[in-house]
Amino acid sequence: MNASKSWGLAAVVALAAVAGYFALRGTAPQPDPQVGVEEPSAPAPITAEPSVQYPIEAVIDPAAEVPDAGPLPALDESDAVVSASLDALLAAGARPDLLLLQDVIRRVVVTVDNLPRERFARRLSPVKSVEGRLLVSGDGDDRVISEDNRARYAPYVSLVEAVDIRYLTALYARFYPLFQQAYQELGYPQGYFNDRLVAVLDHLLATPEPAGPLRVVQPKVLYQFADPELERLSAGQKILVRMGPDNAARVKARLRELRRRVAGGVSAP
């Protein structure tokens, strides 16, 4: 009942977007084996400021009861601590089996950094892909994402809502040095991960909310949005759109609360 709660960033941020990254494929991909850190293949559309905007010290909540877990483990040896006692963070009925807890801190950091990009590395995701095929109705140029497709995201959204955000944030602050180390190893020696996290949360919260059925086309294997403006969205924003307005609203509510807390009580603009 200690450092395991640090994986909750995956549950709240990554589940908001990563869970359905391959949902627009004709079939669900198979999970990849051993994960390793990769440097980003292209510059991120969001860049951290040279100076720290959101110091982790401002995130600390004196009223939050965080067990003293002793000295921090080394990043390479943190999985056992991170994956222990998940039940303490989750409400009944949540699905911790949807998470991939191998090298979890690095997975979370890479995923957060990649969400505002056009694509991100599936094999580095801390969340298992949505199972099954994308549910589409109609034919030819009249194909739209079926409303029944939203149900495929239900366990992921439930997992997001099961996380105790206040306790999660307190533990994130407790184990922040490991997240910072992983971020610097990713190729940002002068970067500050909490600033990046706040910027990415703002990016996800700015996701448009299109009305009506979402038309799709399938030029090759992947489905794409027929609307060029939607197709130009980042990977993270696309997935919030794909999961349907009701699911997206529920996830955004959790992201908004997480953003307020990791920004030291400052609400999103």
C-alpha positions in Angstrom: 0.0 0.0 0.0 2.7 2.4 -1.0 4.5 3.1 -4.3 2.1 1.1 -6.3 -0.2 4.0 -6.5 2.3 5.8 -8.7 1.0 3.7 -11.6 -2.3 5.6 -11.3 -0.9 8.2 -13.7 -1.2 5.4 -16.3 -4.7 4.7 -15.3 -5.8 8.3 -15.5 -3.7 9.8 -18.3 -2.8 6.8 -20.5 -6.2 5.2 -20.2 -7.7 8.4 -21.4 -6.0 7.9 -24.7 -3.7 4.9 -25.0 -6.4 2.3 -24.4 -8.0 2.8 -27.7 -5.1 3.7 -30.0 -5.5 0.7 -32.1 -9.3 0.7 -31.9 -9.5 2.0 -35.5 -7.7 -1.1 -36.8 -9.7 -3.9 -38.4 -8.4 -6.2 -35.7 -6.8 -5.8 -32.3 -3.0 -6.1 -32.2 -1.1 -8.6 -30.1 0.8 -7.3 -27.1 4.5 -6.8 -27.6 7.1 -8.4 -25.3 9.9 -6.7 -23.4 9.7 -2.9 -23.3 12.6 -0.5 -23.7 12.9 3.2 -23.7 13.0 4.9 -27.1 13.8 8.5 -27.8 10.9 10.4 -29.5 11.1 10.1 -33.3 9.9 13.7 -33.9 9.8 16.9 -31.9 6.8 17.2 -29.5 4.2 19.8 -30.3 4.3 20.9 -26.7 7.6 22.0 -25.2 8.6 22.6 -21.6 9.6 26.0 -20.5 13.2 26.5 -19.6 12.2 27.3 -16.0 10.0 25.2 -13.8 6.4 26.3 -14.0 4.8 23.7 -11.7 7.2 22.6 -9.0 6.5 19.3 -7.5 6.7 20.8 -4.0 3.4 22.7 -4.7 1.7 19.3 -5.3 2.3 18.0 -1.8 -0.9 17.8 0.2 -0.1 17.8 3.9 -3.6 16.4 4.6 -3.1 13.4 2.4 -2.1 10.3 4.4 0.7 8.7 2.5 2.5 5.7 4.2 6.2 6.1 4.6 7.6 3.6 2.2 11.2 4.2 3.2 14.0 5.1 0.7 13.0 5.2 -3.0 14.1 2.2 -5.0 16.3 2.6 -8.0 14.3 3.2 -11.2 15.4 -0.1 -12.7 14.3 -1.9 -9.5 11.0 -0.1 -8.9 8.5 -2.5 -10.6 8.0 -4.7 -7.6 7.2 -1.8 -5.4 5.1 -0.1 -8.0 2.9 -3.2 -8.8 2.2 -4.1 -5.1 -1.1 -3.5 -3.3 -3.2 -2.2 -6.2 -6.4 -2.9 -4.3 -5.7 0.0 -2.0 -6.0 2.5 -4.8 -8.9 1.0 -6.8 -12.5 0.8 -6.1 -14.3 -2.6 -6.3 -14.9 -3.9 -9.8 -11.9 -2.2 -11.4 -9.7 -4.1 -13.8 -6.0 -3.8 -12.8 -5.4 -6.6 -15.4 -5.7 -4.0 -18.1 -2.4 -2.5 -17.1 1.1 -3.6 -18.1 3.3 -3.2 -15.0 6.7 -4.1 -16.4 8.9 -1.0 -16.5 5.8 0.9 -15.6 7.3 4.3 -14.7 9.1 4.5 -18.0 6.0 3.4 -19.8 4.0 6.2 -18.2 6.6 8.8 -18.9 7.0 7.8 -22.6 3.2 7.6 -23.1 2.5 11.0 -21.5 5.2 12.6 -23.6 3.9 11.0 -26.8 0.1 11.7 -26.4 0.3 15.1 -28.1 2.1 13.6 -31.1 0.7 12.2 -34.3 1.6 8.7 -33.2 3.1 7.0 -30.2 4.8 3.6 -29.6 2.2 1.0 -28.8 4.8 -1.4 -27.3 5.6 1.3 -24.7 2.0 1.7 -23.5 1.2 0.9 -19.9 -2.3 -0.1 -20.9 -3.5 -3.1 -22.9 -5.2 -2.3 -26.2 -9.0 -2.5 -26.5 -10.0 -6.0 -27.5 -11.9 -6.9 -30.6 -12.7 -5.1 -33.8 -13.8 -1.5 -34.2 -17.6 -1.6 -34.5 -18.7 0.3 -37.7 -22.1 0.6 -39.2 -22.9 1.5 -42.8 -21.1 0.8 -46.1 -18.6 2.4 -48.3 -18.4 6.2 -47.9 -21.2 6.1 -45.4 -19.5 4.1 -42.7 -19.6 5.6 -39.2 -18.3 4.4 -35.8 -21.2 2.5 -34.2 -22.6 3.7 -30.9 -22.1 0.1 -29.7 -18.4 0.7 -30.0 -18.5 2.8 -26.8 -19.1 -0.3 -24.7 -15.6 -1.6 -25.6 -14.1 1.3 -23.5 -16.3 0.7 -20.5 -13.8 -1.2 -18.4 -11.1 1.4 -19.1 -13.3 4.3 -18.1 -14.3 2.4 -15.0 -10.7 2.0 -14.1 -10.0 5.7 -14.6 -12.9 6.5 -12.3 -11.8 4.0 -9.7 -8.6 5.8 -8.9 -8.4 8.0 -5.8 -7.0 11.2 -7.4 -6.0 12.8 -4.2 -4.1 9.9 -2.9 -2.6 9.2 -6.3 -1.3 12.8 -6.5 0.3 12.5 -3.1 2.1 9.4 -4.1 3.1 10.9 -7.4 4.8 13.6 -5.4 6.4 11.1 -3.1 7.9 9.1 -6.1 8.4 12.0 -8.4 12.2 11.7 -8.6 11.8 8.4 -10.5 9.4 10.0 -13.0 11.9 12.9 -13.4 14.8 10.5 -13.9 12.9 8.6 -16.6 11.9 11.8 -18.4 15.5 13.0 -18.5 16.6 9.6 -19.8 14.1 10.0 -22.5 16.2 12.8 -24.0 15.2 15.9 -22.0 18.2 16.4 -19.6 16.9 20.0 -18.8 13.2 19.1 -18.9 10.9 19.0 -15.9 8.3 16.1 -16.1 5.6 17.7 -14.1 5.6 20.7 -16.4 5.2 18.3 -19.3 2.4 16.4 -17.6 0.4 19.6 -17.0 0.9 20.7 -20.6 -0.2 17.3 -21.9 -3.3 17.3 -19.6 -4.2 20.8 -21.0 -3.8 19.4 -24.5 -6.1 16.5 -23.8 -8.7 18.7 -22.1 -8.8 20.9 -25.2 -9.9 17.9 -27.3 -12.9 18.9 -29.5 -16.3 17.4 -28.9 -17.8 16.7 -32.4 -21.5 16.2 -32.5 -23.3 13.4 -34.4 -22.0 10.2 -35.9 -18.2 10.0 -36.7 -17.7 9.1 -40.4 -14.6 6.9 -41.1 -12.8 5.7 -44.2 -10.5 2.7 -44.6 -7.9 3.5 -47.3 -5.8 0.5 -46.3 -5.7 -1.4 -43.0 -6.4 1.4 -40.6 -9.6 3.3 -40.3 -9.3 7.1 -40.5 -11.7 9.9 -39.7 -13.3 11.2 -42.9 -13.2 14.7 -41.4 -9.7 16.1 -42.2 -9.8 18.3 -39.1 -10.4 15.3 -36.8 -7.8 13.2 -38.7 -5.2 16.0 -37.9 -5.7 15.7 -34.2 -3.0 14.2 -32.0 -3.1 10.5 -31.1 -4.3 11.3 -27.6 -7.1 13.6 -28.8 -8.2 11.2 -31.4 -8.8 8.5 -28.9 -10.8 10.7 -26.6 -13.0 11.4 -29.7 -13.3 7.7 -30.6 -14.5 6.6 -27.2 -17.7 8.6 -27.6 -18.9 11.8 -25.9 -20.2 10.2 -22.7 -17.0 8.3 -22.1 -14.8 11.3 -23.0 -16.7 13.5 -20.6 -16.2 11.1 -17.7 -12.5 10.8 -18.5 -12.0 14.5 -18.9 -13.6 15.1 -15.5 -10.8 12.9 -14.0 -8.1 14.5 -16.1 -9.3 18.0 -14.9 -9.1 17.0 -11.3 -5.7 15.4 -11.8 -4.5 18.6 -13.6 -5.7 20.8 -10.8 -3.8 18.8 -8.2 -0.5 18.3 -10.1 -0.5 22.0 -11.0 -0.6 22.8 -7.3 -4.2 23.8 -7.1 -4.2 25.9 -10.3 -7.1 25.2 -12.5 -6.8 24.7 -16.3 -7.2 27.9 -18.3 
